[in-house]
Amino acid sequence: MPLISPEEPAVSPVLAAAILLIAIPLLTALKLPHPSATEMLTKSDASRTQAYALMQRIRSVLLTFQRPRGRPPAPPSPPVDTGAISREVLTFLRAHPGAAITMETRHTYSDGFRHFILDLAVRHADLDRAAFAEAVGVPFATLREWLNVRPPAVPIRSVPTEDDATNPRIASIVEAWRRWNGSFSNFCTYVRTSLAIDYGRDMVRNILQVRAGRRPKRRPRRSPDEKATRNALISFFPGAQWFQDGSPIAITLNGQKYTFNWELTVDGSSAALVGSSLRAEEDASAVVAAFEDGVATTGDKPLALTTDNRASNHAPEVAAALGEGKGNDTLHIRTTLGRPQNDAPVEGAFGLFQQSAPPLVVRGDTDAELAHAILALILTVYGRATNHRPRNDRKGKSRVQLYRGEGPTDAQIADAKTQLEERRRRQELAFRTRQARLDPVVHALLDEAFTRLGLEDPTGNVKDAIARYPHDAVLAGIATFQGKRDAKTLPKDAGPRYLLGIVRNITERDEGLATAEHLWRMRMEAQDHALTRLDALQQATAGGPADRLRVFVDHALKDDGPLVRSFWLAAAGDLVAAEPPGHRKALYDAATRRIHATFRVDLRERHAAVRVLAERILPVV
């Protein structure tokens, strides 16, 4: 009796899983019992990614089987000659180089070009917006955002032009903004409710940008680091770079499930599976065995081997197998943390195995060694079959033909060595830089805080990101998170990334205050007249510590700029720090209550002022 049944299911596991996933919302709506999506995927042994992708395809086809109710759509409007509009746009672009730029799939437009298109839209208000968008060469969705197009039942409001300068509504909005001290979102609400002007956010934003010179705040760009590496995979020629990784492979024997680690080595250029090792776990010996198997298969070492950052992949045994330091060695390159694209060839091979291999269920009288032998045989057959399978994307050549057929020149080998060595140097530098930035004290603080606050970070990426910030900012961020939770102002879905945002904002704000502090001291040395006046005002302030502290806090909360605020906060902190230890807490509480009672100051500014005061009085050694 064969150990594995040769019968193939009538429906593939992926298709079965996709059909079951489509049925879940229908069964839920009818309140009928059904398993969860995870249980369906587990039982069907299907890939989650492929199952959901196929589900979307099937759903899109199913929707075409039923025609919507009502009359069919109206026939398209007769064509309109928009050549004159396109010629106007072309003339504008000739006179303003760089006003509209397209890079890959992203379009960038200048303010002048947007204003020009908005003026054209007003002049051609009777033209269908889709036809107008095609004529001016701007995507319809982008044009709708510019124009704030509303549903057809509501008259379309265009963005104000130069002819609207005397419009009383626009004049009211501009004048209100000049006296406004709050956020832009609250101002938009104020325009709709208090001023009774039914303009949307985009309309108000454009009015303020054109008439009041407002510049919206832009999200800061992502800082370049080792996690942001792009285009990390470079293909040279067969044998130049191998990729190696391990994956757990399970086999069920007489109802008992055994799991082994399959260490696989894949060539980056030909995608050939050159080496393999099957062991109980992923360790240094598995890495060495798979690498040596690849050398035995191909007859030579590669120029470079890429593995992930697992400690076993960088053990001394692996370095010895690669021949590091012996002249004709193989470069060992780390993949970037959080970027699985760096070892895409081996990840793709694992994915192909999961798609093509049948469920590994063996029945019979055997033990773990028998399971190991059967699994090793299956994997060997799979690897050989894959290597000799013709590939449509390579003109019918198999991986073996691709690997054996190309002979790199000496120049190609030298160039590949140079680039691989540079890549290894950059990856090692990024790894060392990242490790140096992660303060163990801050990490220990975060580990304790995450456990206490019940925050989950399985990959550790969020902790690493937070640990890059100063110790004081991390302490203040954790305290702010805890305070928001105690005050029940924390969003329901707030997690580790919310804490990261708090720490980042604190750091940026503290950085601004610290810059102002240094600027104040530098200008004091230069006998700046303005700061000399502030210093004289501080010295002339009469009264006891509590009276002087109130005056200093009031001066700090005036909207006179960060330089003046830094001066008075420093004066307040020095005043409290100079008092006996038993009196400091009462003065600190009085100052913080006064700060938080000043509602005209933004809440984040108030928090920043309290942090500066606390750090001035009780610095962390």
VOGU-3710 file (C-alpha; in Angstrom, 3 decimals, decimal comma):
1> mplispeepa> 0,000/0,000/0,000  1,581/3,325/-1,028  2,431/5,729/1,764  1,130/8,769/-0,125  -2,104/8,633/-2,068  -1,622/9,523/-5,765  -5,126/10,926/-5,999  -5,358/14,672/-6,576  -8,303/16,680/-5,204  -10,912/17,833/-7,711
11> vspvlaaail> -10,561/21,381/-6,437  -7,188/22,838/-5,458  -6,738/23,865/-1,807  -6,328/27,533/-2,801  -9,582/27,552/-4,816  -11,437/25,757/-2,028  -10,137/28,231/0,532  -11,100/31,220/-1,672  -14,667/29,918/-2,087  -14,989/29,333/1,662
21> liaiplltal> -13,685/32,845/2,414  -16,314/34,351/0,078  -19,028/32,497/1,982  -18,042/33,877/5,414  -19,822/37,296/5,110  -22,939/35,617/3,691  -23,094/33,079/6,525  -22,476/35,820/9,070  -25,326/37,943/7,673  -27,677/34,937/7,874
31> klphpsatem> -26,438/34,185/11,421  -25,484/30,643/10,437  -22,649/28,799/12,208  -19,357/28,659/10,306  -15,641/28,282/11,071  -13,305/31,283/11,121  -11,086/32,297/8,189  -8,012/30,999/10,017  -9,628/27,582/10,571  -10,626/27,379/6,888
41> ltksdasrtq> -7,105/28,181/5,729  -5,591/25,696/8,179  -7,905/22,868/7,190  -7,434/23,480/3,450  -3,628/23,789/3,710  -3,789/26,827/1,411  -1,533/29,877/1,289  -3,234/32,843/2,991  -1,924/35,372/0,423  -2,971/33,324/-2,608
51> ayalmqrirs> -6,346/32,447/-1,114  -7,278/36,096/-0,484  -5,990/37,168/-3,919  -8,078/34,467/-5,650  -11,081/35,385/-3,477  -10,960/38,965/-4,812  -10,794/37,715/-8,409  -13,748/35,359/-7,956  -15,795/38,055/-6,205  -15,197/40,544/-9,046
61> vlltfqrprg> -16,441/37,939/-11,551  -19,499/37,051/-9,456  -20,611/40,677/-9,346  -20,918/40,708/-13,152  -23,537/37,900/-13,119  -26,297/40,114/-11,715  -27,312/43,334/-13,450  -28,132/46,183/-11,048  -31,744/47,289/-10,748  -33,085/50,293/-12,572
71> rppappsppv> -32,633/51,647/-16,040  -29,353/51,106/-17,890  -26,905/54,015/-17,812  -27,483/56,870/-20,164  -25,553/56,843/-23,437  -22,298/58,815/-23,407  -22,468/62,506/-24,205  -21,556/63,586/-27,721  -17,856/64,370/-28,155  -16,780/67,948/-27,470
81> dtgaisrevl> -13,813/69,623/-29,131  -11,400/70,380/-26,268  -8,405/71,087/-28,455  -8,364/74,784/-27,538  -8,145/73,909/-23,830  -5,275/71,470/-24,424  -3,423/74,101/-26,462  -3,752/76,588/-23,589  -2,284/74,038/-21,197  0,559/73,291/-23,609
91> tflrahpgaa> 1,318/77,011/-23,972  1,408/77,381/-20,171  3,763/74,413/-19,755  6,110/75,788/-22,414  6,285/79,087/-20,562  6,695/77,421/-17,148  9,123/74,468/-17,338  8,722/72,064/-14,435  5,162/73,144/-13,629  3,917/69,560/-14,166
101> itmetrhtys> 6,243/66,577/-13,728  5,486/62,846/-13,948  7,851/60,320/-12,369  6,785/56,674/-12,674  3,204/56,798/-11,308  3,414/60,004/-9,273  2,501/63,436/-10,623  3,824/66,687/-9,164  2,299/70,083/-9,946  3,352/73,604/-9,046
111> dgfrhfildl> 1,007/76,030/-7,290  0,929/78,195/-10,423  -0,195/75,234/-12,561  -2,956/74,340/-10,106  -4,181/77,935/-10,086  -4,112/77,985/-13,898  -6,178/74,771/-14,109  -8,659/76,097/-11,557  -9,089/79,289/-13,605  -9,681/77,174/-16,714
121> avrhadldra> -12,262/75,090/-14,828  -14,204/78,227/-13,953  -14,145/79,468/-17,551  -15,355/76,048/-18,786  -17,799/75,263/-15,979  -20,343/73,851/-18,479  -17,912/71,201/-19,702  -18,111/67,699/-18,230  -15,444/67,370/-15,551  -14,124/64,060/-16,869
131> afaeavgvpf> -13,707/65,522/-20,366  -12,079/68,613/-18,889  -9,634/66,469/-16,888  -8,675/64,558/-20,034  -8,191/67,805/-21,946  -5,866/69,354/-19,371  -3,967/66,110/-18,705  -4,774/65,900/-14,986  -6,217/62,690/-13,448  -9,914/63,081/-12,746
141> atlrewlnvr> -9,529/62,115/-9,074  -6,878/64,797/-8,627  -9,014/67,384/-10,391  -11,988/66,540/-8,158  -9,841/67,104/-5,100  -8,719/70,491/-6,435  -12,230/71,583/-7,290  -13,914/69,950/-4,291  -16,532/68,523/-6,669  -19,754/67,565/-4,837
151> ppavpirsvp> -22,419/65,041/-5,871  -24,535/66,197/-8,853  -27,513/67,037/-6,610  -25,505/69,872/-5,035  -24,234/72,789/-7,139  -20,492/72,558/-7,772  -18,452/75,206/-6,011  -15,266/76,186/-7,772  -12,091/77,312/-6,069  -12,000/81,121/-5,819
161> teddatnpri> -10,128/82,996/-8,535  -8,801/86,522/-8,814  -12,283/87,747/-9,783  -13,599/86,505/-6,400  -11,315/88,736/-4,321  -14,202/90,929/-3,243  -16,486/88,000/-2,402  -17,793/88,712/1,136  -17,572/85,041/2,131  -13,915/84,807/1,139
171> asiveawrrw> -13,159/88,122/2,853  -14,845/86,818/6,027  -12,792/83,609/5,977  -9,491/85,463/5,442  -10,241/87,995/8,176  -11,288/85,245/10,613  -8,095/83,311/9,911  -5,929/86,347/10,703  -7,479/86,446/14,172  -7,522/82,646/14,613
181> ngsfsnfcty> -5,207/81,013/17,154  -6,311/77,363/16,967  -5,794/74,485/14,554  -6,815/74,409/10,918  -9,315/71,566/11,475  -11,110/73,527/14,201  -11,091/76,595/11,968  -12,879/74,668/9,194  -15,536/73,676/11,726  -15,783/77,301/12,847
191> vrtslaidyg> -16,305/78,429/9,221  -19,181/75,993/8,712  -20,889/76,538/12,083  -20,172/80,049/13,353  -19,705/81,824/10,008  -22,406/79,674/8,294  -20,244/79,327/5,150  -20,692/75,881/3,618  -17,153/75,397/2,272  -15,216/72,144/2,576
201> rdmvrnilqv> -11,678/71,703/3,879  -10,085/71,828/0,436  -11,951/75,020/-0,430  -10,888/76,707/2,820  -7,323/75,460/2,430  -7,036/76,904/-1,084  -8,573/80,215/-0,038  -6,107/80,635/2,817  -3,180/79,534/0,678  -3,988/82,059/-2,078
211> ragrrpkrrp> -5,403/84,955/-0,028  -3,726/84,665/3,380  -0,371/83,125/2,486  -0,940/80,030/4,642  1,442/77,152/4,051  0,132/73,783/5,233  2,369/71,728/7,487  3,796/68,755/5,692  4,529/65,400/7,230  8,263/65,050/7,879
221> rrspdekatr> 10,040/62,769/5,470  11,074/59,360/6,674  14,613/59,404/7,968  16,960/57,213/5,932  18,125/54,163/7,854  18,886/50,532/7,289  15,153/49,622/7,279  14,490/51,919/4,311  16,942/50,242/1,911  15,429/49,923/-1,531
231> nalisffpga> 16,537/48,102/-4,701  18,576/45,791/-2,476  18,493/42,823/-4,888  21,065/43,017/-7,700  21,378/40,171/-10,189  24,821/39,583/-11,688  25,378/36,137/-13,240  24,959/32,500/-12,097  27,278/31,730/-9,230  27,827/35,357/-8,220
241> qwfqdgspia> 25,419/35,540/-5,292  23,573/32,821/-3,431  20,709/33,358/-1,003  20,135/31,037/1,933  17,401/30,741/4,546  15,547/28,166/6,579  11,869/27,292/6,713  9,961/24,887/8,973  8,516/21,882/7,101  5,961/19,666/8,824
251> itlngqkytf> 4,996/16,068/8,103  2,231/14,088/9,783  3,004/10,459/10,516  0,320/8,217/12,040  -1,415/11,285/13,417  1,804/12,642/14,982  3,134/15,893/13,542  6,915/16,310/13,118  8,537/19,592/12,151  12,005/19,940/10,636
261> nweltvdgss> 14,003/22,868/9,322  14,671/22,960/5,588  17,774/25,047/4,907  17,741/26,001/1,224  20,375/27,699/-0,961  19,196/29,463/-4,135  21,241/31,150/-6,859  20,183/34,781/-7,336  20,555/34,935/-11,122  19,199/31,591/-12,343
271> aalvgsslra> 16,958/30,865/-9,320  18,477/27,352/-9,269  18,131/25,401/-6,015  21,803/24,569/-5,528  21,963/23,367/-1,917  19,727/21,843/0,733  19,870/20,549/4,297  17,171/19,032/6,489  17,726/19,077/10,239  15,790/19,196/13,480
281> eedasavvaa> 16,315/22,935/13,874  17,848/25,944/12,165  21,390/26,241/13,488  24,920/26,892/12,269  25,444/23,266/11,204  22,354/23,471/8,964  23,706/26,631/7,322  27,089/25,020/6,695  25,557/21,787/5,373  23,322/23,589/2,866
291> fedgvattgd> 26,207/25,764/1,694  28,551/22,812/1,247  25,806/20,916/-0,586  25,540/23,858/-2,984  29,315/23,838/-3,536  29,205/20,092/-4,234  26,312/20,580/-6,669  27,840/23,443/-8,678  31,520/22,633/-8,264  32,555/26,052/-6,923
301> kplalttdnr> 31,840/28,607/-4,222  29,816/31,725/-5,024  31,249/35,215/-4,762  28,764/36,106/-2,014  26,238/34,437/0,284  23,270/36,414/1,624  21,543/35,317/4,837  19,285/36,998/7,345  20,447/38,362/10,718  19,763/35,213/12,758
311> asnhapevaa> 22,690/34,584/15,113  23,230/31,032/13,828  23,834/32,382/10,307  26,826/34,370/11,534  28,443/31,810/13,823  32,201/31,042/13,587  31,445/27,701/11,895  29,735/29,524/9,033  32,638/31,957/8,662  35,044/29,003/8,473
321> algegkgndt> 32,924/27,267/5,803  32,880/30,436/3,702  36,662/30,673/3,980  36,713/34,177/5,386  40,240/35,538/5,590  41,716/32,864/3,260  41,932/34,918/0,067  39,421/33,053/-2,138  36,607/33,558/0,338  32,867/34,026/-0,111
331> lhirttlgrp> 31,523/37,401/1,022  28,882/37,088/3,738  26,144/39,744/3,340  23,375/40,408/5,856  19,842/41,150/4,731  18,279/44,389/5,961  16,020/43,947/8,998  12,341/44,230/8,134  13,026/43,898/4,374  12,258/40,311/3,199
341> qndapvegaf> 12,792/41,510/-0,391  16,551/41,297/0,241  16,450/37,502/-0,022  13,559/37,217/-2,476  14,967/34,228/-4,481  15,000/31,834/-1,534  11,682/33,174/-0,199  10,170/32,605/-3,651  11,463/29,037/-3,689  9,798/28,338/-0,343
351> glfqqsappl> 6,581/29,837/-1,663  6,692/27,675/-4,792  7,156/24,579/-2,664  4,143/25,447/-0,533  2,045/25,883/-3,692  3,099/22,756/-5,580  3,730/20,159/-2,873  0,794/17,962/-1,715  -0,064/17,647/1,988  2,714/15,624/3,611
361> vvrgdtdael> 0,709/13,001/5,465  2,292/9,558/5,883  0,638/6,582/7,467  2,352/3,380/8,560  4,486/1,910/11,323  7,521/4,219/11,598  9,227/6,815/13,812  10,864/10,226/13,570  13,825/8,885/11,550  11,484/7,438/8,937
371> ahailalilt> 9,654/10,766/8,757  13,006/12,503/8,274  14,022/10,157/5,464  10,703/10,483/3,622  10,749/14,247/3,897  14,351/14,460/2,706  13,443/12,351/-0,336  10,436/14,537/-1,138  12,492/17,680/-0,936  15,235/16,230/-3,103
381> vygratnhrp> 12,740/15,204/-5,782  11,119/18,617/-5,606  14,436/20,429/-5,942  15,549/18,380/-8,934  12,172/18,693/-10,637  12,187/22,444/-10,142  15,726/22,808/-11,458  14,870/20,954/-14,682  11,466/22,550/-15,259  11,435/24,826/-18,366
391> rndrkgksrv> 10,719/28,472/-17,602  8,544/30,573/-19,881  10,145/33,796/-18,696  13,602/32,484/-19,707  12,737/31,321/-23,246  12,019/27,743/-22,201  15,349/27,195/-20,449  15,459/25,407/-17,118  17,374/26,604/-14,095  20,102/24,042/-14,721
401> qlyrgegptd> 20,535/25,240/-18,308  20,649/28,837/-17,143  23,226/28,052/-14,461  25,468/25,956/-16,705  24,972/27,956/-19,894  26,391/31,348/-18,921  30,098/31,871/-18,422  30,960/35,239/-16,868  33,981/37,120/-18,141  36,845/38,194/-15,910
411> aqiadaktql> 35,551/41,776/-16,079  32,088/40,684/-14,930  33,587/38,729/-12,031  35,742/41,662/-10,970  32,830/44,091/-11,218  30,543/41,772/-9,249  33,169/41,351/-6,525  33,535/45,103/-6,225  29,797/45,719/-5,970  29,218/42,836/-3,582
421> eerrrrqela> 32,038/43,990/-1,341  30,536/47,487/-1,291  27,110/46,046/-0,516  28,558/43,970/2,325  30,373/47,015/3,707  27,192/49,131/3,629  25,075/46,420/5,242  27,642/45,833/7,999  27,934/49,567/8,585  24,147/49,870/8,800
431> frtrqarldp> 24,021/46,952/11,223  26,741/48,388/13,488  25,201/51,865/13,334  21,820/50,528/14,321  23,218/48,496/17,194  25,193/51,496/18,460  22,059/53,639/18,519  20,082/51,229/20,640  20,799/52,155/24,267  20,480/49,030/26,483
441> vvhalldeaf> 19,211/51,202/29,349  16,421/52,595/27,170  15,640/49,100/25,875  15,305/47,784/29,422  13,022/50,713/30,232  10,886/49,962/27,169  10,697/46,237/27,941  9,358/47,022/31,422  6,957/49,693/30,114  5,585/47,482/27,299
451> trlgledptg> 4,924/44,676/29,781  3,277/47,012/32,281  1,152/48,778/29,662  0,220/45,554/27,841  1,702/46,684/24,519  2,660/44,016/21,987  5,591/44,321/19,576  6,414/40,800/18,319  9,088/41,921/15,838  10,684/44,488/18,152
461> nvkdaiaryp> 10,746/47,067/15,348  8,729/49,655/17,279  10,929/49,298/20,360  14,004/49,750/18,196  12,516/52,892/16,679  11,654/54,354/20,096  15,071/53,453/21,544  16,751/55,760/19,037  15,338/58,795/20,806  16,876/60,412/23,918
471> hdavlagiat> 16,313/58,871/27,343  14,424/61,942/28,605  12,057/61,881/25,620  11,336/58,163/26,116  10,592/58,718/29,808  8,291/61,633/29,001  6,592/59,659/26,226  5,828/56,699/28,515  4,528/59,078/31,176  2,321/60,855/28,610
481> fqgkrdaktl> 0,954/57,518/27,351  0,222/56,403/30,932  -1,350/59,788/31,756  -3,627/59,641/28,737  -4,682/56,123/29,691  -5,416/57,156/33,303  -7,349/60,227/32,106  -9,254/58,018/29,605  -8,175/60,256/26,688  -6,150/57,535/24,975
491> pkdagpryll> -7,674/56,329/21,658  -9,121/52,834/21,829  -6,773/51,489/19,159  -3,651/53,164/20,568  -0,719/50,761/20,533  3,075/50,773/20,298  3,112/53,047/17,261  1,023/55,611/19,106  3,703/55,648/21,813  6,346/56,042/19,086
501> givrniterd> 4,486/59,086/17,751  4,348/60,628/21,241  8,097/60,165/21,751  8,885/61,533/18,290  6,738/64,634/18,849  8,304/65,214/22,268  11,793/64,948/20,797  11,043/67,390/17,995  9,489/69,905/20,359  12,281/69,552/22,918
511> eglataehlw> 14,788/69,945/20,135  13,224/73,279/19,220  13,315/74,462/22,813  16,895/73,244/23,228  17,895/75,128/20,091  16,279/78,243/21,464  18,129/77,696/24,754  21,512/77,598/23,010  20,562/80,540/20,838  19,655/82,490/23,970
521> rmrmeaqdha> 23,017/81,770/25,578  24,935/82,645/22,414  23,084/85,888/22,031  23,545/86,702/25,691  27,285/86,395/25,134  26,960/88,827/22,250  25,145/91,270/24,540  21,920/91,056/22,562  19,785/94,034/23,578  16,510/92,121/23,582
531> ltrldalqqa> 17,756/89,424/25,943  19,513/92,005/28,087  16,099/93,615/28,519  14,590/90,246/29,496  17,369/89,654/31,998  16,825/93,094/33,486  13,070/92,404/33,691  13,772/89,150/35,505  16,034/90,853/38,018  13,479/93,608/38,596
541> taggpadrlr> 10,631/91,191/39,367  9,808/91,635/43,049  8,046/89,417/45,555  8,542/86,015/47,089  9,354/82,807/45,160  5,678/81,978/44,525  4,922/85,508/43,248  7,982/85,613/41,000  7,237/82,102/39,718  3,723/83,160/38,611
551> vfvdhalkdd> 5,179/86,152/36,740  7,816/83,989/35,039  5,232/81,379/33,962  2,895/84,055/32,574  5,759/85,571/30,576  6,712/82,107/29,248  3,184/81,398/28,000  2,865/84,594/26,009  3,082/84,142/22,250  6,450/85,914/21,920
561> gplvrsfwla> 8,336/83,105/20,215  10,454/80,133/21,367  13,412/82,318/22,379  11,407/84,293/24,967  9,593/81,141/26,130  12,886/79,329/26,680  14,238/82,280/28,697  11,312/82,445/31,095  11,000/78,659/31,502  14,693/78,522/32,356
571> aagdlvaaep> 14,211/81,363/34,844  11,255/79,556/36,438  13,173/76,290/36,675  16,227/77,934/38,197  14,010/79,723/40,724  12,407/76,459/41,918  15,717/74,574/41,889  17,264/77,232/44,150  14,649/76,652/46,867  15,083/74,059/49,671
581> pghrkalyda> 14,113/70,499/48,599  11,032/70,520/50,817  9,552/73,543/49,007  10,268/72,531/45,399  7,335/70,139/44,892  4,740/72,710/46,004  6,208/75,364/43,675  6,426/72,856/40,817  2,752/71,863/41,297  1,697/75,516/41,339
591> atrrihatfr> 3,622/76,215/38,129  2,229/73,158/36,283  -1,342/73,977/37,335  -0,893/77,507/36,003  0,545/76,216/32,740  -2,286/73,745/32,137  -4,900/76,383/33,047  -3,705/78,600/30,169  -6,035/77,277/27,466  -5,017/79,816/24,839
601> vdlrerhaav> -1,757/77,836/24,515  -1,923/74,616/22,532  -2,014/71,447/24,654  1,209/70,098/23,168  2,933/73,406/23,903  1,733/73,163/27,494  3,082/69,627/27,817  6,415/70,775/26,372  6,623/73,642/28,885  5,996/71,255/31,795
611> rvlaerilpv> 8,694/68,867/30,508  11,247/71,675/30,231  10,401/72,848/33,737  10,689/69,315/35,190  13,996/68,632/33,452  15,343/71,963/34,683  14,396/71,202/38,297  15,119/67,437/38,379  17,607/66,529/35,620  18,116/62,801/34,939
621> v> 21,757/61,970/35,614
//
